[in-house]
Amino acid sequence: MDTGVIIDIGQSSLYTIIIVAAPVLLSGLITGLIVAIIQATTQIQEATLAFIPKILVVLISIGLFGPWMLSTMLNFVTNLFRSIPEYIG
């Protein structure tokens, strides 16, 4: 196995990880920003108040994007397993 092949596998795996994690992370980020703005305007500085909306939005986004995330990961692993003979040879 050539080092270029290993680098290509690593790059494609990192790209897949970023693409799969992006919807959940972005939804949590946007929710955290909205909660922080609401806390700043109402001057309620309770630290635990931010966690409940974030948890709920992350769970909802996993429910919505879960099938797409699973199919993306399955496509990556399937392509990786199918190309094992090319990597060996």
Biopython code that builds the backbone (N, CA, C, O; Angstrom):
import numpy as np
from Bio.PDB.StructureBuilder import StructureBuilder

atoms = [
    (1, "MET", "N", (0.844, -1.163, 0.000)),
    (1, "MET", "CA", (0.000, 0.000, 0.000)),
    (1, "MET", "C", (0.899, 1.238, 0.000)),
    (1, "MET", "O", (1.813, 1.364, 0.815)),
    (2, "ASP", "N", (0.620, 2.121, -0.911)),
    (2, "ASP", "CA", (1.408, 3.341, -1.080)),
    (2, "ASP", "C", (0.960, 4.390, -0.059)),
    (2, "ASP", "O", (-0.181, 4.375, 0.402)),
    (3, "THR", "N", (1.867, 5.288, 0.283)),
    (3, "THR", "CA", (1.503, 6.336, 1.243)),
    (3, "THR", "C", (0.453, 7.288, 0.675)),
    (3, "THR", "O", (-0.331, 7.864, 1.430)),
    (4, "GLY", "N", (0.429, 7.459, -0.633)),
    (4, "GLY", "CA", (-0.592, 8.296, -1.256)),
    (4, "GLY", "C", (-1.983, 7.733, -1.066)),
    (4, "GLY", "O", (-2.945, 8.481, -0.892)),
    (5, "VAL", "N", (-2.090, 6.419, -1.099)),
    (5, "VAL", "CA", (-3.383, 5.761, -0.891)),
    (5, "VAL", "C", (-3.849, 5.979, 0.547)),
    (5, "VAL", "O", (-5.025, 6.240, 0.799)),
    (6, "ILE", "N", (-2.920, 5.868, 1.474)),
    (6, "ILE", "CA", (-3.263, 6.075, 2.885)),
    (6, "ILE", "C", (-3.721, 7.517, 3.116)),
    (6, "ILE", "O", (-4.674, 7.759, 3.856)),
    (7, "ILE", "N", (-3.044, 8.460, 2.486)),
    (7, "ILE", "CA", (-3.436, 9.865, 2.617)),
    (7, "ILE", "C", (-4.807, 10.097, 1.996)),
    (7, "ILE", "O", (-5.616, 10.842, 2.549)),
    (8, "ASP", "N", (-5.079, 9.470, 0.857)),
    (8, "ASP", "CA", (-6.396, 9.604, 0.228)),
    (8, "ASP", "C", (-7.512, 9.025, 1.104)),
    (8, "ASP", "O", (-8.588, 9.613, 1.220)),
    (9, "ILE", "N", (-7.247, 7.874, 1.713)),
    (9, "ILE", "CA", (-8.239, 7.272, 2.614)),
    (9, "ILE", "C", (-8.472, 8.189, 3.816)),
    (9, "ILE", "O", (-9.611, 8.394, 4.236)),
    (10, "GLY", "N", (-7.405, 8.730, 4.356)),
    (10, "GLY", "CA", (-7.536, 9.640, 5.497)),
    (10, "GLY", "C", (-8.310, 10.896, 5.142)),
    (10, "GLY", "O", (-9.156, 11.346, 5.913)),
    (11, "GLN", "N", (-8.021, 11.468, 3.967)),
    (11, "GLN", "CA", (-8.733, 12.675, 3.539)),
    (11, "GLN", "C", (-10.212, 12.396, 3.326)),
    (11, "GLN", "O", (-11.061, 13.178, 3.754)),
    (12, "SER", "N", (-10.522, 11.296, 2.674)),
    (12, "SER", "CA", (-11.931, 10.993, 2.430)),
    (12, "SER", "C", (-12.666, 10.660, 3.726)),
    (12, "SER", "O", (-13.850, 10.968, 3.860)),
    (13, "SER", "N", (-11.983, 10.038, 4.673)),
    (13, "SER", "CA", (-12.632, 9.754, 5.952)),
    (13, "SER", "C", (-12.872, 11.032, 6.748)),
    (13, "SER", "O", (-13.927, 11.180, 7.364)),
    (14, "LEU", "N", (-11.911, 11.958, 6.746)),
    (14, "LEU", "CA", (-12.124, 13.225, 7.435)),
    (14, "LEU", "C", (-13.235, 14.034, 6.784)),
    (14, "LEU", "O", (-14.028, 14.665, 7.482)),
    (15, "TYR", "N", (-13.302, 14.024, 5.464)),
    (15, "TYR", "CA", (-14.372, 14.724, 4.749)),
    (15, "TYR", "C", (-15.732, 14.123, 5.111)),
    (15, "TYR", "O", (-16.698, 14.855, 5.331)),
    (16, "THR", "N", (-15.806, 12.807, 5.172)),
    (16, "THR", "CA", (-17.057, 12.145, 5.535)),
    (16, "THR", "C", (-17.465, 12.485, 6.959)),
    (16, "THR", "O", (-18.643, 12.720, 7.229)),
    (17, "ILE", "N", (-16.507, 12.512, 7.862)),
    (17, "ILE", "CA", (-16.799, 12.858, 9.249)),
    (17, "ILE", "C", (-17.344, 14.282, 9.349)),
    (17, "ILE", "O", (-18.315, 14.527, 10.065)),
    (18, "ILE", "N", (-16.729, 15.210, 8.640)),
    (18, "ILE", "CA", (-17.177, 16.603, 8.670)),
    (18, "ILE", "C", (-18.571, 16.739, 8.092)),
    (18, "ILE", "O", (-19.415, 17.438, 8.652)),
    (19, "ILE", "N", (-18.813, 16.074, 6.978)),
    (19, "ILE", "CA", (-20.131, 16.157, 6.336)),
    (19, "ILE", "C", (-21.215, 15.532, 7.214)),
    (19, "ILE", "O", (-22.322, 16.065, 7.299)),
    (20, "VAL", "N", (-20.917, 14.424, 7.859)),
    (20, "VAL", "CA", (-21.914, 13.741, 8.675)),
    (20, "VAL", "C", (-22.194, 14.512, 9.971)),
    (20, "VAL", "O", (-23.339, 14.571, 10.420)),
    (21, "ALA", "N", (-21.167, 15.095, 10.565)),
    (21, "ALA", "CA", (-21.347, 15.787, 11.841)),
    (21, "ALA", "C", (-21.874, 17.211, 11.681)),
    (21, "ALA", "O", (-22.373, 17.786, 12.648)),
    (22, "ALA", "N", (-21.777, 17.788, 10.502)),
    (22, "ALA", "CA", (-22.125, 19.194, 10.300)),
    (22, "ALA", "C", (-23.571, 19.547, 10.660)),
    (22, "ALA", "O", (-23.770, 20.548, 11.347)),
    (23, "PRO", "N", (-24.584, 18.798, 10.244)),
    (23, "PRO", "CA", (-25.957, 19.212, 10.585)),
    (23, "PRO", "C", (-26.223, 19.263, 12.089)),
    (23, "PRO", "O", (-26.887, 20.178, 12.576)),
    (24, "VAL", "N", (-25.709, 18.292, 12.811)),
    (24, "VAL", "CA", (-25.941, 18.250, 14.252)),
    (24, "VAL", "C", (-25.180, 19.377, 14.943)),
    (24, "VAL", "O", (-25.721, 20.052, 15.818)),
    (25, "LEU", "N", (-23.937, 19.576, 14.551)),
    (25, "LEU", "CA", (-23.135, 20.625, 15.172)),
    (25, "LEU", "C", (-23.684, 22.011, 14.857)),
    (25, "LEU", "O", (-23.733, 22.873, 15.734)),
    (26, "LEU", "N", (-24.094, 22.228, 13.616)),
    (26, "LEU", "CA", (-24.624, 23.539, 13.248)),
    (26, "LEU", "C", (-25.948, 23.827, 13.950)),
    (26, "LEU", "O", (-26.191, 24.960, 14.365)),
    (27, "SER", "N", (-26.790, 22.838, 14.084)),
    (27, "SER", "CA", (-28.052, 23.070, 14.795)),
    (27, "SER", "C", (-27.801, 23.390, 16.267)),
    (27, "SER", "O", (-28.467, 24.259, 16.829)),
    (28, "GLY", "N", (-26.863, 22.711, 16.889)),
    (28, "GLY", "CA", (-26.505, 23.017, 18.277)),
    (28, "GLY", "C", (-25.876, 24.389, 18.416)),
    (28, "GLY", "O", (-26.124, 25.099, 19.391)),
    (29, "LEU", "N", (-25.058, 24.763, 17.436)),
    (29, "LEU", "CA", (-24.421, 26.077, 17.455)),
    (29, "LEU", "C", (-25.447, 27.196, 17.316)),
    (29, "LEU", "O", (-25.401, 28.180, 18.054)),
    (30, "ILE", "N", (-26.361, 27.050, 16.382)),
    (30, "ILE", "CA", (-27.389, 28.077, 16.164)),
    (30, "ILE", "C", (-28.301, 28.182, 17.380)),
    (30, "ILE", "O", (-28.664, 29.283, 17.792)),
    (31, "THR", "N", (-28.671, 27.047, 17.953)),
    (31, "THR", "CA", (-29.507, 27.075, 19.153)),
    (31, "THR", "C", (-28.784, 27.735, 20.313)),
    (31, "THR", "O", (-29.380, 28.524, 21.046)),
    (32, "GLY", "N", (-27.521, 27.424, 20.487)),
    (32, "GLY", "CA", (-26.741, 28.055, 21.548)),
    (32, "GLY", "C", (-26.628, 29.556, 21.360)),
    (32, "GLY", "O", (-26.678, 30.312, 22.330)),
    (33, "LEU", "N", (-26.476, 29.990, 20.120)),
    (33, "LEU", "CA", (-26.395, 31.418, 19.833)),
    (33, "LEU", "C", (-27.719, 32.116, 20.142)),
    (33, "LEU", "O", (-27.733, 33.201, 20.722)),
    (34, "ILE", "N", (-28.825, 31.492, 19.753)),
    (34, "ILE", "CA", (-30.143, 32.077, 20.029)),
    (34, "ILE", "C", (-30.397, 32.148, 21.535)),
    (34, "ILE", "O", (-30.890, 33.162, 22.030)),
    (35, "VAL", "N", (-30.068, 31.094, 22.259)),
    (35, "VAL", "CA", (-30.261, 31.092, 23.709)),
    (35, "VAL", "C", (-29.365, 32.136, 24.369)),
    (35, "VAL", "O", (-29.787, 32.806, 25.311)),
    (36, "ALA", "N", (-28.135, 32.280, 23.883)),
    (36, "ALA", "CA", (-27.224, 33.279, 24.444)),
    (36, "ALA", "C", (-27.742, 34.692, 24.209)),
    (36, "ALA", "O", (-27.628, 35.550, 25.084)),
    (37, "ILE", "N", (-28.310, 34.937, 23.029)),
    (37, "ILE", "CA", (-28.874, 36.264, 22.755)),
    (37, "ILE", "C", (-30.073, 36.522, 23.665)),
    (37, "ILE", "O", (-30.216, 37.622, 24.199)),
    (38, "ILE", "N", (-30.927, 35.533, 23.846)),
    (38, "ILE", "CA", (-32.082, 35.693, 24.737)),
    (38, "ILE", "C", (-31.624, 35.916, 26.173)),
    (38, "ILE", "O", (-32.193, 36.745, 26.883)),
    (39, "GLN", "N", (-30.607, 35.188, 26.604)),
    (39, "GLN", "CA", (-30.095, 35.369, 27.959)),
    (39, "GLN", "C", (-29.478, 36.751, 28.135)),
    (39, "GLN", "O", (-29.618, 37.366, 29.192)),
    (40, "ALA", "N", (-28.798, 37.237, 27.106)),
    (40, "ALA", "CA", (-28.179, 38.562, 27.213)),
    (40, "ALA", "C", (-29.227, 39.670, 27.244)),
    (40, "ALA", "O", (-29.067, 40.654, 27.966)),
    (41, "THR", "N", (-30.289, 39.518, 26.472)),
    (41, "THR", "CA", (-31.303, 40.564, 26.451)),
    (41, "THR", "C", (-32.163, 40.557, 27.713)),
    (41, "THR", "O", (-32.585, 41.616, 28.176)),
    (42, "THR", "N", (-32.425, 39.385, 28.272)),
    (42, "THR", "CA", (-33.227, 39.318, 29.495)),
    (42, "THR", "C", (-32.373, 39.348, 30.751)),
    (42, "THR", "O", (-32.918, 39.396, 31.854)),
    (43, "GLN", "N", (-31.089, 39.321, 30.624)),
    (43, "GLN", "CA", (-30.113, 39.319, 31.716)),
    (43, "GLN", "C", (-30.313, 38.156, 32.677)),
    (43, "GLN", "O", (-30.069, 38.279, 33.878)),
    (44, "ILE", "N", (-30.755, 37.037, 32.142)),
    (44, "ILE", "CA", (-30.835, 35.802, 32.920)),
    (44, "ILE", "C", (-29.539, 35.041, 32.649)),
    (44, "ILE", "O", (-29.297, 34.600, 31.525)),
    (45, "GLN", "N", (-28.719, 34.890, 33.664)),
    (45, "GLN", "CA", (-27.413, 34.273, 33.484)),
    (45, "GLN", "C", (-27.353, 32.894, 34.145)),
    (45, "GLN", "O", (-26.410, 32.587, 34.874)),
    (46, "GLU", "N", (-28.337, 32.094, 33.891)),
    (46, "GLU", "CA", (-28.360, 30.730, 34.414)),
    (46, "GLU", "C", (-27.644, 29.819, 33.419)),
    (46, "GLU", "O", (-28.049, 29.729, 32.260)),
    (47, "ALA", "N", (-26.596, 29.153, 33.858)),
    (47, "ALA", "CA", (-25.773, 28.329, 32.954)),
    (47, "ALA", "C", (-26.513, 27.091, 32.476)),
    (47, "ALA", "O", (-26.321, 26.653, 31.342)),
    (48, "THR", "N", (-27.350, 26.528, 33.325)),
    (48, "THR", "CA", (-28.041, 25.298, 32.934)),
    (48, "THR", "C", (-29.200, 25.552, 31.981)),
    (48, "THR", "O", (-29.713, 24.617, 31.367)),
    (49, "LEU", "N", (-29.613, 26.796, 31.851)),
    (49, "LEU", "CA", (-30.727, 27.122, 30.963)),
    (49, "LEU", "C", (-30.376, 26.876, 29.500)),
    (49, "LEU", "O", (-31.268, 26.608, 28.695)),
    (50, "ALA", "N", (-29.118, 26.959, 29.145)),
    (50, "ALA", "CA", (-28.708, 26.790, 27.750)),
    (50, "ALA", "C", (-28.672, 25.319, 27.327)),
    (50, "ALA", "O", (-28.763, 25.020, 26.136)),
    (51, "PHE", "N", (-28.542, 24.416, 28.267)),
    (51, "PHE", "CA", (-28.338, 23.017, 27.908)),
    (51, "PHE", "C", (-29.599, 22.327, 27.400)),
    (51, "PHE", "O", (-29.529, 21.551, 26.447)),
    (52, "ILE", "N", (-30.733, 22.589, 28.008)),
    (52, "ILE", "CA", (-31.967, 21.893, 27.642)),
    (52, "ILE", "C", (-32.364, 22.157, 26.188)),
    (52, "ILE", "O", (-32.645, 21.197, 25.470)),
    (53, "PRO", "N", (-32.401, 23.419, 25.712)),
    (53, "PRO", "CA", (-32.741, 23.628, 24.300)),
    (53, "PRO", "C", (-31.725, 23.001, 23.347)),
    (53, "PRO", "O", (-32.096, 22.462, 22.304)),
    (54, "LYS", "N", (-30.446, 23.072, 23.707)),
    (54, "LYS", "CA", (-29.424, 22.468, 22.835)),
    (54, "LYS", "C", (-29.601, 20.962, 22.740)),
    (54, "LYS", "O", (-29.512, 20.392, 21.652)),
    (55, "ILE", "N", (-29.848, 20.323, 23.859)),
    (55, "ILE", "CA", (-30.029, 18.870, 23.865)),
    (55, "ILE", "C", (-31.238, 18.483, 23.019)),
    (55, "ILE", "O", (-31.180, 17.544, 22.226)),
    (56, "LEU", "N", (-32.331, 19.218, 23.199)),
    (56, "LEU", "CA", (-33.535, 18.904, 22.432)),
    (56, "LEU", "C", (-33.320, 19.101, 20.935)),
    (56, "LEU", "O", (-33.744, 18.266, 20.136)),
    (57, "VAL", "N", (-32.668, 20.195, 20.547)),
    (57, "VAL", "CA", (-32.448, 20.458, 19.124)),
    (57, "VAL", "C", (-31.478, 19.441, 18.531)),
    (57, "VAL", "O", (-31.661, 19.009, 17.393)),
    (58, "VAL", "N", (-30.464, 19.059, 19.274)),
    (58, "VAL", "CA", (-29.525, 18.047, 18.767)),
    (58, "VAL", "C", (-30.229, 16.702, 18.594)),
    (58, "VAL", "O", (-29.998, 16.010, 17.602)),
    (59, "LEU", "N", (-31.080, 16.327, 19.542)),
    (59, "LEU", "CA", (-31.822, 15.072, 19.400)),
    (59, "LEU", "C", (-32.781, 15.118, 18.218)),
    (59, "LEU", "O", (-32.919, 14.134, 17.492)),
    (60, "ILE", "N", (-33.442, 16.252, 18.022)),
    (60, "ILE", "CA", (-34.347, 16.390, 16.881)),
    (60, "ILE", "C", (-33.573, 16.335, 15.568)),
    (60, "ILE", "O", (-34.013, 15.707, 14.606)),
    (61, "SER", "N", (-32.405, 17.004, 15.534)),
    (61, "SER", "CA", (-31.618, 16.985, 14.291)),
    (61, "SER", "C", (-31.047, 15.594, 14.008)),
    (61, "SER", "O", (-30.906, 15.211, 12.847)),
    (62, "ILE", "N", (-30.721, 14.844, 15.044)),
    (62, "ILE", "CA", (-30.290, 13.456, 14.822)),
    (62, "ILE", "C", (-31.446, 12.639, 14.264)),
    (62, "ILE", "O", (-31.255, 11.797, 13.387)),
    (63, "GLY", "N", (-32.648, 12.892, 14.778)),
    (63, "GLY", "CA", (-33.815, 12.188, 14.255)),
    (63, "GLY", "C", (-34.114, 12.544, 12.809)),
    (63, "GLY", "O", (-34.491, 11.680, 12.017)),
    (64, "LEU", "N", (-33.946, 13.813, 12.464)),
    (64, "LEU", "CA", (-34.218, 14.248, 11.091)),
    (64, "LEU", "C", (-33.121, 13.830, 10.111)),
    (64, "LEU", "O", (-33.404, 13.329, 9.023)),
    (65, "PHE", "N", (-31.873, 14.044, 10.511)),
    (65, "PHE", "CA", (-30.757, 13.773, 9.606)),
    (65, "PHE", "C", (-30.150, 12.391, 9.785)),
    (65, "PHE", "O", (-29.225, 12.027, 9.060)),
    (66, "GLY", "N", (-30.657, 11.609, 10.746)),
    (66, "GLY", "CA", (-30.104, 10.288, 11.026)),
    (66, "GLY", "C", (-30.060, 9.346, 9.835)),
    (66, "GLY", "O", (-29.020, 8.738, 9.582)),
    (67, "PRO", "N", (-31.160, 9.204, 9.091)),
    (67, "PRO", "CA", (-31.099, 8.305, 7.920)),
    (67, "PRO", "C", (-30.078, 8.753, 6.884)),
    (67, "PRO", "O", (-29.369, 7.929, 6.306)),
    (68, "TRP", "N", (-30.006, 10.059, 6.650)),
    (68, "TRP", "CA", (-29.017, 10.564, 5.687)),
    (68, "TRP", "C", (-27.595, 10.331, 6.199)),
    (68, "TRP", "O", (-26.712, 9.949, 5.431)),
    (69, "MET", "N", (-27.372, 10.564, 7.505)),
    (69, "MET", "CA", (-26.050, 10.353, 8.087)),
    (69, "MET", "C", (-25.644, 8.888, 7.982)),
    (69, "MET", "O", (-24.503, 8.572, 7.647)),
    (70, "LEU", "N", (-26.584, 8.001, 8.271)),
    (70, "LEU", "CA", (-26.300, 6.571, 8.199)),
    (70, "LEU", "C", (-25.993, 6.132, 6.776)),
    (70, "LEU", "O", (-25.064, 5.355, 6.555)),
    (71, "SER", "N", (-26.763, 6.619, 5.811)),
    (71, "SER", "CA", (-26.497, 6.218, 4.424)),
    (71, "SER", "C", (-25.168, 6.777, 3.927)),
    (71, "SER", "O", (-24.474, 6.121, 3.150)),
    (72, "THR", "N", (-24.808, 7.977, 4.367)),
    (72, "THR", "CA", (-23.504, 8.540, 3.973)),
    (72, "THR", "C", (-22.368, 7.703, 4.539)),
    (72, "THR", "O", (-21.401, 7.411, 3.835)),
    (73, "MET", "N", (-22.475, 7.318, 5.799)),
    (73, "MET", "CA", (-21.422, 6.484, 6.404)),
    (73, "MET", "C", (-21.379, 5.103, 5.777)),
    (73, "MET", "O", (-20.301, 4.551, 5.560)),
    (74, "LEU", "N", (-22.547, 4.539, 5.484)),
    (74, "LEU", "CA", (-22.572, 3.218, 4.844)),
    (74, "LEU", "C", (-21.970, 3.269, 3.443)),
    (74, "LEU", "O", (-21.258, 2.345, 3.050)),
    (75, "ASN", "N", (-22.240, 4.325, 2.685)),
    (75, "ASN", "CA", (-21.626, 4.470, 1.363)),
    (75, "ASN", "C", (-20.113, 4.567, 1.461)),
    (75, "ASN", "O", (-19.399, 3.979, 0.648)),
    (76, "PHE", "N", (-19.620, 5.302, 2.448)),
    (76, "PHE", "CA", (-18.171, 5.419, 2.617)),
    (76, "PHE", "C", (-17.540, 4.069, 2.945)),
    (76, "PHE", "O", (-16.539, 3.679, 2.345)),
    (77, "VAL", "N", (-18.136, 3.362, 3.902)),
    (77, "VAL", "CA", (-17.570, 2.067, 4.312)),
    (77, "VAL", "C", (-17.689, 1.047, 3.185)),
    (77, "VAL", "O", (-16.776, 0.246, 2.982)),
    (78, "THR", "N", (-18.796, 1.064, 2.452)),
    (78, "THR", "CA", (-18.970, 0.138, 1.328)),
    (78, "THR", "C", (-17.920, 0.389, 0.255)),
    (78, "THR", "O", (-17.317, -0.552, -0.261)),
    (79, "ASN", "N", (-17.699, 1.657, -0.080)),
    (79, "ASN", "CA", (-16.659, 1.987, -1.072)),
    (79, "ASN", "C", (-15.275, 1.615, -0.573)),
    (79, "ASN", "O", (-14.426, 1.186, -1.354)),
    (80, "LEU", "N", (-15.044, 1.776, 0.720)),
    (80, "LEU", "CA", (-13.751, 1.415, 1.287)),
    (80, "LEU", "C", (-13.526, -0.090, 1.217)),
    (80, "LEU", "O", (-12.436, -0.537, 0.861)),
    (81, "PHE", "N", (-14.549, -0.878, 1.555)),
    (81, "PHE", "CA", (-14.409, -2.330, 1.502)),
    (81, "PHE", "C", (-14.305, -2.843, 0.066)),
    (81, "PHE", "O", (-13.582, -3.803, -0.203)),
    (82, "ARG", "N", (-15.023, -2.207, -0.848)),
    (82, "ARG", "CA", (-14.947, -2.640, -2.243)),
    (82, "ARG", "C", (-13.580, -2.364, -2.860)),
    (82, "ARG", "O", (-13.160, -3.073, -3.775)),
    (83, "SER", "N", (-12.899, -1.364, -2.381)),
    (83, "SER", "CA", (-11.611, -1.015, -2.981)),
    (83, "SER", "C", (-10.426, -1.645, -2.242)),
    (83, "SER", "O", (-9.279, -1.290, -2.516)),
    (84, "ILE", "N", (-10.675, -2.555, -1.327)),
    (84, "ILE", "CA", (-9.579, -3.249, -0.640)),
    (84, "ILE", "C", (-8.693, -4.013, -1.639)),
    (84, "ILE", "O", (-7.470, -3.943, -1.511)),
    (85, "PRO", "N", (-9.243, -4.735, -2.624)),
    (85, "PRO", "CA", (-8.342, -5.412, -3.563)),
    (85, "PRO", "C", (-7.440, -4.436, -4.348)),
    (85, "PRO", "O", (-6.308, -4.778, -4.689)),
    (86, "GLU", "N", (-7.934, -3.255, -4.624)),
    (86, "GLU", "CA", (-7.097, -2.258, -5.309)),
    (86, "GLU", "C", (-5.995, -1.766, -4.404)),
    (86, "GLU", "O", (-4.892, -1.486, -4.873)),
    (87, "TYR", "N", (-6.270, -1.653, -3.104)),
    (87, "TYR", "CA", (-5.261, -1.181, -2.168)),
    (87, "TYR", "C", (-4.170, -2.218, -1.954)),
    (87, "TYR", "O", (-3.004, -1.871, -1.767)),
    (88, "ILE", "N", (-4.549, -3.493, -1.982)),
    (88, "ILE", "CA", (-3.578, -4.554, -1.764)),
    (88, "ILE", "C", (-2.669, -4.720, -2.989)),
    (88, "ILE", "O", (-1.457, -4.897, -2.869)),
    (89, "GLY", "N", (-3.295, -4.656, -4.168)),
    (89, "GLY", "CA", (-2.566, -4.931, -5.399)),
    (89, "GLY", "C", (-1.760, -3.850, -5.927)),
    (89, "GLY", "O", (-1.116, -4.010, -6.964)),
]
sb = StructureBuilder()
sb.init_structure("model")
sb.init_model(0)
sb.init_chain("A")
sb.init_seg("    ")
for serial, (resi, resn, name, xyz) in enumerate(atoms, 1):
    if name == "N":
        sb.init_residue(resn, " ", resi, " ")
    sb.init_atom(name, np.array(xyz, "f"), 0.0, 1.0, " ", f" {name:<3s}", serial, name[0])
structure = sb.get_structure()
